[in-house]
Structure formats: C-alpha cells, structure tokens
Amino acid sequence: MSLTVVGSIAFDAVSTPFGERERMLGGSAVHFSLAAGFFTEVRVVGPVGDDFTAKEMKVLEDRGVITDDIERVPGAETFFWKGHYEYDLNTAHTDDTRLNVFGNFQPKLSEASSAAETLFLANIQPDLQRQVRAQCQGARFAALDSMNLWIETARDSLLEAISEVDCVLINDAEIRQLTGQPNLARAARAVMEMGPKAVVAKQGEYGAALFTRDGFFALPGFPLEDVRDPTGAGDSFAGGFLGYLDGECDVVDEAALRRAMGFGTVLASFNVEEFGTERVARLTRDEVDSRMEALRSMTDFGRSPV
Amino acid sequence: MSLTVVGSIAFDAVSTPFGERERMLGGSAVHFSLAAGFFTEVRVVGPVGDDFTAKEMKVLEDRGVITDDIERVPGAETFFWKGHYEYDLNTAHTDDTRLNVFGNFQPKLSEASSAAETLFLANIQPDLQRQVRAQCQGARFAALDSMNLWIETARDSLLEAISEVDCVLINDAEIRQLTGQPNLARAARAVMEMGPKAVVAKQGEYGAALFTRDGFFALPGFPLEDVRDPTGAGDSFAGGFLGYLDGECDVVDEAALRRAMGFGTVLASFNVEEFGTERVARLTRDEVDSRMEALRSMTDFGRSPV
C-alpha cells in the first residue's frame, strides 16, 4: 500500500510555558509523515525554499519517507509559522505566518504519488486540496483536515473538498463552526450528509471521537504528566490514523477505524511530549506498540458480569 | 448495602436554548438519589422548607429513596437556584442563589443514615461535609464533590474534607484550580497525595476520567443529538457511580470503579435529555442497562490482532 500527503513543510517558532524554539522543523505534512511512516510507504507533496537543507530532509528520510515530490522553489523561503501557547495548551495563538513558497504553490503529483491508495489533504487552502484530490482518483481512502480560516474565507471550496473525501479529521470547535450546529453528534451527521462516511472530531487533551454512519467511538487523550508543545498533535494523530489504515488494514471497516483511532492517539501523545518533531523523530515502533497496549488496557471496561 | 447522601434539595429555575422551567425539583442530593436509587437503598440528608410538598417527596419515594432524614424547617423556604446556559452547555451561569433553609443547616444523621456503607458528600460547604463524614465513620467508601466557590472561600476546610474521603468527584477545571496544577494527570496525583485513592475528573460533554494510584480510565460522554438541560448531570453521574459501587460490587477495585464510571456516564446522559429530574424520574432499569451495553460497544477496541 502507499500513502500520499500534501501539506505544509515549515519552519516553526514556538513558545510554551515549558520552553521555546526559535526555528525548528515543522508543518502539517512533516508531522503527518513522521507518524505515518511507522506503518506504510509515505510520499510527501509540498514546496520548500532554499533554506530547507539536507539536515531537515534527513529527518524525513530516516523514517523512510519518500521526498521525491518535495518541490524546491529557487530564490524563495520555506513556509514559516510563529506561535505561542499559554497554560491552556489546547489553544494556539498565532503571532506570524509567512506563506513564502506556498504563495504560488501549484501541486503537481508524480505518477507514484498519484497512484497512492490512501490520500491525506492536510490543512491547506481547499482549492489546493481539490487539485490534489483530482490527481489522485484511485485512492481507496481519502481524508482532509481544515481550519477556521478556510471555513471563514473559502467556505464553498471547502464544502466541495469535503464532498470529495471519505473522511474528515477536524477540531470539534471547527466542525461546529462549519455546520452551524452546536451539538457535536448533529454536526458530525451534517458533515456525513455532505459525503464522507467518517468524521473524526479532534478534541485536544480530551482525545478524539469517531462518527460513522452506524457507529460512535471515542478515545481519551493518552494521560501525560509532561506536555511541552502541542504543535503538530493533530497531524501526528492523522498520520497514525491513516498510516495504520493504509499499511496494516486489508479493509477499512469500523473495527479498523477504531484501531486506527488508537494509533492516532498514541502518535499524538508522543508528539506533544517534546518540541516540534523532536520526540517522534527518535520514536521506535516498539514504543508505539507498547503505548497502544497501555491505551487498550486504559480503555478496557473488563468483561466481568455487570 | 446502603448509601447516604447529604446535599441540596432545591427548586431550580433554568433556561437553556432549548426551553425553560420557572420552578422545578432539583438539587444535588435529589439528582444523586434518583440515579443511585436504581442500584441500592439510598437515604437523603438535607433540609427543606414549607414549600416542599408531598408531590416533590413522591418523586424520591417512587424511586425507593428513603426520605426520613429530610429535615423540614418550619417557616422557611427551600433552597433556590436560578441559572441559564448558552449554546455552550458546559458552562452554567448563575443568576440567583437563595440559601434559605441551608443558612442554618446543622446535619444530624439518624442511626440508619450513619450506618451507611457508602457516603456521598455532595457539593455543599466543606465544614458541613466534614460534620456528616464524622457521623458516618463506618463507611466502606466515602466520596465528595465540591466547586470553585469553596476552593476560593473555604480552601482549608475543603482540603481537610478531601483528606477524609476515599474518592473526589470534581470538574476538571476545579481540580486544576484546587491544586494550582494545569496538567490534569499531575493535578489528580496531587489530590491523591492528600488521601483519596481515586479521583474522578468530570469533563462535561467530553465525559469523565478516573485516576487511581495504579491506573487511568476514561469514558466519553454518551453521544446525544438532543441535550436540553445539563443541570444535575454531575450529580446523576455520582449517583450512578456510587449507587452501583454500593449496591452491586462486593469489592471496590479497579474493575468495579471502571464499570461504575459506565453507570455514571449512562445516568448523566439520561439526566441531560430533559429538564431537571424529568427524564430520570421516569427512567427504567432496562433503559439503564441497555444504554450501558451501548456504551460498552462504543468503547470497544475489538480484540482483533493489531
């Protein structure tokens, strides 16, 4: 199987109550790929500038991520995001965003990237998401993320993009905003009525909830005493979720989606333990599987009679 | 087994985006008892005024709740709370609180109430909680709830009260406020260091998390498309949780606590479907068990190999 992701490849400046970094590797496609790379062959599509060096590329390559479709734009700089968090780590405060190479990005997928069986359209302008979706028609499972900015400024395009995917992974506040429906169960149903068969509502430290046409499943965030930087948690979740579905599931059914929720939760939990990609870049599959087992036991009701 | 609860017995005026009631039966001890009454023999301790009639008493009696320790204060009025909710049903806005009979309340338990094996100190002034705790020394399992008001105005008493119980059930924002610890896992550990062996963090629509010395367990809120009035959800949760532990568990171990979390979740979910006690008052045990089964299947990871 194989998985293609389009999204940002970035340098991030982040400060939290637990530390700061002035310039570190980040971006939705990067966090996603480092997580998904544990499970399957991942191809990244996205632009970088002259300032993106072999050192950053190596972080992806060390996870086995295929970087052939990373487009280098001469004379331009890589996407840059600066933000901070207060003690409420659920809310990111953006201080600066420089689109740089993303300003004129026109995604053009190689044959290998177009042939992917799983596709993730990370949080970028929805017209770009649609261009990529159109180049990847054969995908067994396509998913997208989005954000309040696009709900407010590109709503029609976003609704079209949603109608073209199988799954939407989005923050719960944004699914309410998108649908104008304060009740999450109704909001999720409204999204499914647009086309997708699954909606994952990301809920920060509270975990994530999966809505399908026949079912509901939810997992808490993995309990951690040390959370240093939540940047990229949602993309790490998506990477664990879609990477597992692509690489280790013969069919995408309810049971597979639930296990995928588990791997998403696990990858997100490692991501937030340190800044940027620091923790996930040196993570091992054994650590992933062992935390997955811990999560299973934490959510086990027990089979003893009631 | 038997369970004693001390808390408010009230008339509530509530408005939400989905309707309003000018005066309905409410109060923490009432919501708790109607939930716990499915599982065990419940005795309510608390004061009421002349305005509390046989009609209100009958709601409790119909669930089998023993009302002998409800103290009628002549010439006084029953505790009254008025509040409203916006679309964010997680936040109650208080418009009026009249202590009335609660102003001079000195709890005095009958022999039968004192002999309870399980004790719940609902959210009242912590010195009153301690007076009741002192009269109920033989309880196998004692738990309390509290709120920001007491954290701010009676902190030392509250810390003493916490040190005297086995379990604290409290909103997650309040456990952070109580301990000054923004990380929930650390905050829960700080509470356990005061004495309790279990901490239940109530998280509104996100569900509830159970911290014990060796374990962690969490359940999402039961997904509902129609939530009309969240008043009393936390007390219904506590009623399901402690009622089940008291009435149907030979030992209070990790497995029992997890199942109790399930019954708490189920009772809270019925409570919020209609105003005040309306839904829970006509609820049946079959409905409880059937929703518990639904919750089990919603949280089942499946046993298939990863």
Interface residues (C-beta under 8 A of the other chain):
Chain A: P17 Y87 D88 L89 P182 N183 L184 A185 R186 R189 Q203 E205 Y206 G207 A209 F211 G215 F216 F217 A218 P220 P223 L224 E225 D226 V227 E248 A255 R258 R259 G262 D289 M292 R296 M298 T299 D300 F301 G302 S304 V306
Chain B: P17 Y87 D88 L89 P182 N183 L184 A185 R186 R189 Q203 E205 Y206 G207 A209 F211 G215 F216 F217 A218 P220 P223 L224 E225 D226 V227 E248 A255 R258 R259 G262 D289 M292 R296 M298 T299 D300 F301 G302 S304 V306
